[in-house]
Amino acid sequence: AYNPLDVAVDKSGRLRFAYGDDEKGVVRLFIPADTKTEWAEIPHPDGPPEDVDLWGASSDGSVVYFTSTMKSGRQCFREYRAEGGIKDLECVEQGVVGFPLFGFQDDKPYALVTGDLPGQIKYLDEQHPDARLRLALQKAFGAQRVAIDSATEDGQTVVAAVWSDRNPGDYYLVDRKTRKAQYLMSQRKWIDPA
């Protein structure tokens, strides 16, 4: 029997993807089969991975995103679609491919972050609305780090966190249409970042 280490579910709570080690320690990927209790194994494109990090499923459950690492050190950020199988979105031969940033309105990954500096972000889709907003905020705040932390339900207003080695963190409400940032609060306002 295979014991899932991690699973992805859609908004309704339906299981969409799982991975786990078999009795020999080999990582295997699974999707639900046609019945409610059976699982079907998904063949991994490079043979069994050494490790898998599951990032989640799209809200409708049609796409699952994960990172797999091979024994050779090759690491890929991938998507799985029931209709198309596994597709590589970004791979590195050695090192870390990064963790994904997902859009607030469409659950699509638009960038991979390999560190906490502005230059350590690889954009998968610079035309994605959240990528364009993040790039504009990064330009406005210069060398400080920028993260979009949350959004209103309609996605028109986001909370942006801005910090640096001298600034422990400021928060702004940002209107997506006008791209105007309104100061909200500071993490430690008694510290002067100047």
C-alpha positions, 0 to 999 in steps of 0.5 A: 500500500502507498501512503500519501505524503501530500495531496491536492484538493480543489475548492470543493474538497475533492482529491485531485493529486497525491504523491507518496513513497512506496515500500522501497522509498521510491516517490510515486505520483497518483491521481484518482481513478474512475472509482471513489477508492482507487488511484492511478499512477502517473508516469513521471517524465524523468523516472521516479523523482527523489523529492516532490513539493506540491504547491496546490491545485487550481480552484476548479481542480483541472491543474495541479502544480508541483516541483520535482527533484531528480537524483541528478540535481535537476529540478523542475516546476511542473503542471499536471493536467488530466488531459495533457499529462505533466508539462515542465514550466521551468527547469534548472539542471542544478540548484533550486527552481524557486517557489511559485507566485500565483495570481489572486484571481486565476490561480495561475503561476506567474513567477518563481522566487529563488531568494528574497531580493528583487532580482531573484524572481523569474517571471513565467508570464510578465503579462499576467496582471499580478506580474505587471502589478508586482513589477510596477510596485518593485519599480516604485519601491526601488531596492526594497523587497515587495510582496503582494500578501492578499487581495479583496475578493474581487481582486481590485485592491491588494495589500503589498508588504515592502521591506529591506535590511533597514526597513522591517516592513511597511504595508500598503493598500494598492488599487489595481486599476490606478496602481496608487499605494495608500500607506496602511501601517508599519511593522515596527514604526519606531524604526526609522529606515532612512 
